[in-house]
Amino acid sequence: MGHGGDVIAELMTDHEEVEELFANIEEIPSGDARRKMYADQVTMELVRHSVAEEAYLYPAVRKHVPNGDGIADKELGDHAAAERIMKELEGCDAGHPRFDELITKLMTEIRSHVNDEENNLFPRLKQACSTEMLENLGDKVRQAKKTAPTRPHPSAPDKPPANKLLAPGVGLVDRFRDAMSGRGKEPS
């Protein structure tokens, strides 16, 4: 993650990458360990993406988009629901009885959220913000994703300033845990 361009292009590319991971999961038979590897990769990408949106996109929506508070609150609610699913999924391997149910639930939740962002929020943001502002937000989102957590933390703050202060430290711990455990990597 970290593609370049304005905030909308950056986030839409993230959406495409997550959809590719979902497609990989759907192509693999139930119970196959690779489904868990892809689910971990999806979680890592979604958590970084969400943290960056919560730190920069949603505050901009609140400030610049008409009825932005309601839109941002709805999106934060979507994030909270997805994060709870990811937290539960984190404790399941691919053979766990709940794994398929949870990954299907996560895919449904994320696909609905992506559709809403791309067809509702992004056009409104583009209309309300200058090109320069959107490019600046893209830079901020890319920077935030570099230090963001990679594991779900449902009880962590999702609004500035607390989320901006805590995310880098939590992200460092998460990335260390991922490196030590091999999480999201192809088994050797």
SERO-4910 file (N, C-alpha, C, O; in steps of 0.05 Angstrom, whole numbers):
BEGIN
 pado doro    nc1    nc2    nc3   cac1   cac2   cac3    cc1    cc2    cc3    oc1    oc2    oc3
  Met    A     17    -24      0      0      0      0     18     25      0     39     26     13
  Gly    A      9     44    -14     24     69    -17     29     72    -47     51     65    -56
  His    A     10     83    -61     10     81    -90     15    108   -103     26    108   -126
  Gly    A      9    130    -91     12    156   -103    -14    167   -112    -34    152   -114
  Gly    A    -15    192   -118    -39    205   -128    -55    217   -105    -46    218    -82
  Asp    A    -78    228   -112    -94    240    -91   -107    219    -73   -104    195    -78
  Val    A   -120    229    -52   -131    211    -32   -151    191    -44   -152    168    -36
  Ile    A   -167    200    -63   -187    182    -75   -173    160    -91   -181    136    -88
  Ala    A   -154    167   -107   -139    146   -123   -125    127   -104   -126    103   -109
  Glu    A   -113    137    -83    -99    120    -64   -118    100    -51   -112     76    -50
  Leu    A   -140    110    -42   -159     92    -28   -173     73    -46   -179     50    -39
  Met    A   -178     81    -71   -191     63    -90   -172     41    -98   -180     18   -102
  Thr    A   -146     47   -100   -126     26   -105   -125      6    -82   -123    -18    -87
  Asp    A   -127     16    -58   -128     -2    -34   -153    -20    -37   -151    -44    -32
  His    A   -175     -9    -44   -200    -24    -47   -196    -47    -68   -205    -70    -63
  Glu    A   -183    -41    -90   -178    -61   -111   -160    -84   -100   -164   -107   -106
  Glu    A   -140    -76    -84   -121    -96    -73   -136   -115    -54   -132   -139    -54
  Val    A   -153   -104    -37   -169   -120    -18   -188   -138    -34   -191   -162    -26
  Glu    A   -200   -128    -55   -218   -145    -71   -203   -168    -83   -213   -191    -85
  Glu    A   -178   -164    -92   -162   -185   -103   -156   -207    -82   -157   -231    -88
  Leu    A   -151   -198    -57   -146   -217    -36   -172   -233    -30   -171   -257    -25
  Phe    A   -195   -219    -30   -220   -233    -26   -224   -254    -48   -233   -276    -42
  Ala    A   -218   -247    -73   -221   -266    -95   -203   -290    -91   -211   -313    -96
  Asn    A   -179   -286    -81   -161   -308    -75   -173   -327    -54   -172   -351    -57
  Ile    A   -185   -315    -34   -198   -331    -13   -221   -348    -24   -224   -371    -18
  Glu    A   -237   -335    -41   -260   -349    -52   -253   -371    -71   -268   -390    -75
  Glu    A   -229   -370    -83   -220   -391   -102   -209   -416    -88   -206   -437   -100
  Ile    A   -202   -414    -62   -190   -435    -48   -211   -451    -32   -228   -439    -20
  Pro    A   -208   -477    -32   -229   -493    -18   -229   -488     13   -209   -481     25
  Ser    A   -252   -491     24   -256   -488     53   -237   -505     68   -232   -528     60
  Gly    A   -225   -494     90   -207   -510    107   -177   -508     98   -160   -515    114
  Asp    A   -172   -499     74   -144   -496     64   -130   -474     80   -141   -452     83
  Ala    A   -106   -479     89    -91   -460    106    -85   -434     91    -81   -413    104
  Arg    A    -84   -435     64    -79   -410     49   -101   -390     53    -97   -366     50
  Arg    A   -125   -399     59   -148   -380     64   -141   -363     88   -148   -339     89
  Lys    A   -129   -375    109   -122   -359    133    -99   -340    126   -100   -317    136
  Met    A    -80   -348    110    -58   -330    102    -70   -305     88    -62   -283     94
  Tyr    A    -88   -310     69   -100   -288     55   -118   -271     73   -119   -246     71
  Ala    A   -132   -284     92   -148   -269    111   -131   -251    129   -139   -229    135
  Asp    A   -107   -261    136    -89   -245    152    -79   -221    135    -77   -199    145
  Gln    A    -73   -226    110    -64   -204     92    -87   -183     89    -81   -159     89
  Val    A   -111   -193     85   -134   -175     83   -136   -158    109   -139   -133    107
  Thr    A   -134   -170    132   -136   -156    157   -114   -135    159   -120   -112    167
  Met    A    -90   -142    152    -68   -123    154    -73    -99    136    -69    -76    145
  Glu    A    -82   -104    112    -87    -82     93   -111    -65    103   -110    -40    102
  Leu    A   -132    -78    112   -156    -63    120   -151    -46    145   -161    -24    147
  Val    A   -136    -57    164   -130    -42    188   -114    -17    181   -120      5    191
  Arg    A    -93    -20    165    -77      3    158    -94     24    143    -92     48    148
  His    A   -110     14    124   -128     32    108   -147     47    127   -151     71    124
  Ser    A   -159     32    145   -179     44    163   -166     65    181   -178     87    185
  Val    A   -143     59    192   -130     78    210   -124    104    195   -128    126    205
  Ala    A   -114    101    170   -108    125    154   -134    141    148   -133    166    149
  Glu    A   -155    128    141   -180    141    136   -190    156    161   -199    179    160
  Glu    A   -188    142    184   -198    154    208   -181    179    217   -192    198    228
  Ala    A   -156    178    211   -138    200    219   -141    224    200   -139    247    209
  Tyr    A   -146    220    174   -145    242    155   -170    245    137   -179    267    133
  Leu    A   -180    223    127   -203    226    108   -228    236    123   -240    255    114
  Tyr    A   -236    222    144   -261    229    157   -261    257    170   -281    270    169
  Pro    A   -238    265    182   -238    293    191   -242    313    168   -255    334    171
  Ala    A   -230    307    144   -234    325    121   -263    324    112   -274    345    104
  Val    A   -276    301    113   -304    298    105   -321    315    124   -339    330    115
  Arg    A   -315    313    150   -330    329    170   -328    359    164   -347    374    167
  Lys    A   -304    368    157   -298    396    153   -308    407    127   -317    430    126
  His    A   -307    392    106   -311    403     79   -337    393     65   -347    408     47
  Val    A   -347    370     71   -369    359     56   -396    366     71   -398    363     95
  Pro    A   -415    376     56   -441    381     68   -452    355     82   -451    334     70
  Asn    A   -463    358    105   -472    336    122   -449    316    128   -454    292    131
  Gly    A   -425    326    129   -401    309    132   -400    294    158   -390    272    160
  Asp    A   -411    306    180   -411    292    206   -426    265    204   -417    245    213
  Gly    A   -449    266    192   -466    242    189   -452    221    171   -453    197    177
  Ile    A   -440    230    150   -426    211    132   -402    199    147   -399    174    146
  Ala    A   -386    215    160   -363    205    174   -371    186    197   -358    165    201
  Asp    A   -392    192    211   -401    175    233   -410    148    222   -405    127    234
  Lys    A   -424    148    199   -432    122    187   -408    106    179   -407     82    184
  Glu    A   -388    119    167   -364    104    158   -349     93    182   -339     71    181
  Leu    A   -347    109    204   -334     99    228   -349     75    240   -337     56    250
  Gly    A   -375     75    238   -392     53    247   -385     28    230   -384      6    241
  Asp    A   -382     32    204   -375      9    186   -348     -2    194   -344    -26    196
  His    A   -329     16    200   -302      7    208   -304     -9    234   -291    -30    237
  Ala    A   -319      1    253   -321    -13    279   -333    -41    275   -323    -60    288
  Ala    A   -353    -44    259   -365    -70    254   -345    -89    241   -342   -112    249
  Ala    A   -330    -79    221   -310    -95    207   -288   -103    226   -278   -126    226
  Glu    A   -280    -84    243   -258    -90    262   -266   -112    282   -249   -128    289
  Arg    A   -290   -112    291   -299   -133    309   -298   -160    295   -290   -180    307
  Ile    A   -306   -161    270   -305   -186    255   -276   -195    251   -270   -219    255
  Met    A   -259   -176    244   -230   -183    240   -218   -193    266   -202   -211    266
  Lys    A   -226   -181    289   -215   -190    315   -223   -219    320   -206   -235    329
  Glu    A   -248   -225    315   -257   -253    319   -243   -272    299   -236   -294    306
  Leu    A   -240   -263    275   -227   -279    254   -198   -284    260   -187   -305    254
  Glu    A   -185   -265    274   -157   -268    281   -152   -293    297   -131   -306    295
  Gly    A   -171   -302    313   -168   -325    330   -176   -351    317   -177   -372    331
  Cys    A   -183   -351    292   -192   -375    278   -172   -383    256   -163   -367    241
  Asp    A   -166   -409    255   -151   -418    232   -171   -427    211   -195   -428    216
  Ala    A   -161   -433    187   -179   -439    165   -197   -463    170   -219   -465    158
  Gly    A   -189   -481    187   -205   -504    193   -225   -500    215   -242   -518    221
  His    A   -224   -477    228   -243   -471    250   -271   -470    239   -276   -459    217
  Pro    A   -291   -480    254   -318   -480    244   -329   -452    238   -347   -450    221
  Arg    A   -320   -431    251   -330   -404    246   -315   -389    224   -324   -368    216
  Phe    A   -293   -399    215   -276   -384    196   -292   -376    171   -292   -353    164
  Asp    A   -304   -395    158   -319   -389    133   -341   -369    138   -345   -351    122
  Glu    A   -355   -372    160   -377   -354    166   -366   -325    170   -377   -306    160
  Leu    A   -344   -323    185   -333   -297    191   -321   -284    166   -324   -260    162
  Ile    A   -307   -299    150   -294   -287    126   -316   -278    106   -313   -257     93
  Thr    A   -337   -293    104   -360   -285     87   -373   -260     97   -379   -242     82
  Lys    A   -376   -258    124   -388   -235    136   -370   -210    132   -380   -189    126
  Leu    A   -343   -214    135   -325   -192    130   -326   -183    101   -326   -158     96
  Met    A   -326   -201     83   -327   -194     54   -352   -178     48   -351   -158     33
  Thr    A   -374   -187     59   -400   -173     54   -398   -144     66   -406   -125     52
  Glu    A   -388   -142     90   -386   -116    104   -368    -97     88   -375    -74     83
  Ile    A   -345   -107     80   -325    -90     66   -335    -82     39   -332    -59     31
  Arg    A   -346   -101     24   -356    -94     -3   -378    -73     -1   -379    -56    -19
  Ser    A   -395    -75     18   -416    -54     22   -404    -27     29   -412     -7     18
  His    A   -384    -27     46   -370     -3     54   -356     10     31   -358     34     26
  Val    A   -342     -6     15   -327      4     -8   -347     16    -29   -342     37    -39
  Asn    A   -368      2    -33   -389     12    -52   -399     39    -43   -402     57    -60
  Asp    A   -405     42    -17   -415     67     -6   -394     89     -9   -400    112    -17
  Glu    A   -369     83     -2   -348    104     -5   -344    113    -34   -343    136    -40
  Glu    A   -342     93    -52   -336    100    -80   -359    114    -94   -355    130   -111
  Asn    A   -384    108    -86   -407    119   -100   -420    142    -86   -437    156    -97
  Asn    A   -413    147    -60   -426    168    -45   -405    188    -34   -405    211    -40
  Leu    A   -387    177    -17   -368    195     -3   -348    207    -23   -344    232    -23
  Phe    A   -334    191    -39   -313    202    -57   -323    223    -76   -310    244    -79
  Pro    A   -346    219    -89   -356    241   -107   -361    267    -92   -356    289   -102
  Arg    A   -372    265    -68   -378    289    -51   -352    302    -43   -350    327    -43
  Leu    A   -332    286    -35   -306    297    -27   -293    312    -51   -282    333    -48
  Lys    A   -294    299    -74   -282    311    -98   -295    338   -105   -281    356   -113
  Gln    A   -321    339   -101   -335    364   -106   -329    385    -86   -328    409    -93
  Ala    A   -324    378    -61   -320    397    -39   -291    407    -36   -287    427    -24
  Cys    A   -272    391    -46   -244    397    -41   -228    404    -67   -235    394    -88
  Ser    A   -208    421    -64   -191    427    -87   -173    404    -93   -169    386    -77
  Thr    A   -162    404   -117   -143    383   -126   -119    383   -106   -110    361    -99
  Glu    A   -110    406    -99    -87    408    -81    -93    395    -54    -77    381    -42
  Met    A   -117    400    -44   -125    389    -18   -127    359    -20   -118    345     -1
  Leu    A   -138    348    -42   -140    319    -45   -113    306    -47   -108    284    -37
  Glu    A    -94    320    -61    -67    309    -63    -53    309    -36    -38    290    -29
  Asn    A    -57    331    -21    -45    333      6    -56    310     24    -41    298     39
  Leu    A    -82    305     22    -94    284     38    -83    257     29    -78    239     46
  Gly    A    -78    253      3    -66    228     -6    -38    224      6    -32    202     14
  Asp    A    -22    245      8      4    243     20      2    236     50     17    218     60
  Lys    A    -17    248     64    -21    242     92    -30    214     97    -20    200    115
  Val    A    -48    204     80    -58    177     82    -35    157     78    -33    137     92
  Arg    A    -19    162     57      4    144     52     23    143     76     32    121     83
  Gln    A     29    166     87     47    167    110     34    152    134     48    137    148
  Ala    A      9    156    139     -5    142    161     -4    112    158     -1     98    178
  Lys    A     -7    102    134     -8     73    130     19     60    136     21     37    143
  Lys    A     41     76    133     68     65    138     72     58    167     87     39    173
  Thr    A     59     72    185     63     67    214     39     56    228     39     52    252
  Ala    A     17     52    213     -8     43    225     -7     14    235     10     -2    226
  Pro    A    -24      8    255    -26    -20    264    -33    -39    241    -44    -30    220
  Thr    A    -28    -64    245    -35    -85    225    -54   -106    236    -62   -125    222
  Arg    A    -62   -102    261    -80   -120    274   -104   -104    284   -102    -81    291
  Pro    A   -127   -117    286   -151   -102    296   -149    -96    325   -140   -113    341
  His    A   -156    -72    332   -156    -63    360   -183    -48    364   -184    -24    365
  Pro    A   -205    -64    367   -232    -52    368   -236    -31    390   -253    -13    387
  Ser    A   -221    -32    412   -225    -13    433   -207     12    430   -209     30    447
  Ala    A   -190     13    410   -173     36    406   -189     60    396   -210     56    383
  Pro    A   -181     85    402   -195    108    393   -195    110    362   -175    103    350
  Asp    A   -217    120    351   -218    122    322   -221    151    312   -226    156    289
  Lys    A   -217    170    330   -219    199    323   -195    214    333   -183    207    354
  Pro    A   -186    234    317   -163    251    326   -171    266    352   -194    271    356
  Pro    A   -151    272    368   -123    268    364   -113    241    375    -90    233    369
  Ala    A   -129    228    391   -119    203    405   -110    182    385    -90    169    389
  Asn    A   -125    178    363   -118    157    344    -91    163    331    -75    145    326
  Lys    A    -85    189    325    -60    196    313    -36    193    332    -14    187    323
  Leu    A    -41    196    357    -20    193    377    -13    164    383     10    156    386
  Leu    A    -34    147    384    -29    119    392    -22    101    368     -7     81    372
  Ala    A    -31    106    344    -28     88    322      1     81    316      7     57    312
  Pro    A     20     99    315     47     91    308     60     72    328     73     53    319
  Gly    A     55     75    353     66     57    373     54     29    372     68      9    373
  Val    A     27     29    369     13      3    366     22    -10    340     26    -35    339
  Gly    A     25      6    319     34     -5    293     61    -18    295     66    -39    283
  Leu    A     79     -6    309    106    -17    313    105    -44    326    118    -63    318
  Val    A     89    -46    347     86    -72    362     73    -93    343     82   -116    343
  Asp    A     52    -85    328     39   -103    310     58   -114    289     59   -138    283
  Arg    A     74    -96    277     92   -104    256    114   -123    267    123   -141    253
  Phe    A    123   -118    291    142   -136    304    130   -163    308    142   -184    302
  Arg    A    105   -164    319     92   -190    323     88   -204    297     91   -229    295
  Asp    A     80   -190    275     77   -202    249    103   -214    239    103   -237    229
  Ala    A    125   -199    242    151   -209    233    159   -234    248    169   -253    236
  Met    A    155   -234    274    163   -257    291    146   -282    285    156   -304    286
  Ser    A    120   -278    279    102   -300    275    100   -309    246     90   -331    241
  Gly    A    109   -292    228    106   -298    199     77   -294    190     70   -303    168
  Arg    A     62   -280    205     33   -274    198     31   -262    170     45   -243    164
  Gly    A     12   -273    155      7   -263    128     27   -271    107     25   -262     84
  Lys    A     45   -289    114     65   -298     95     59   -327     87     47   -342    102
  Glu    A     67   -334     63     64   -360     52     80   -380     69    104   -375     75
  Pro    A     68   -402     78     83   -422     94    106   -434     78    103   -439     54
  Ser    A    129   -437     90    152   -448     76    155   -478     78    173   -490     67
***
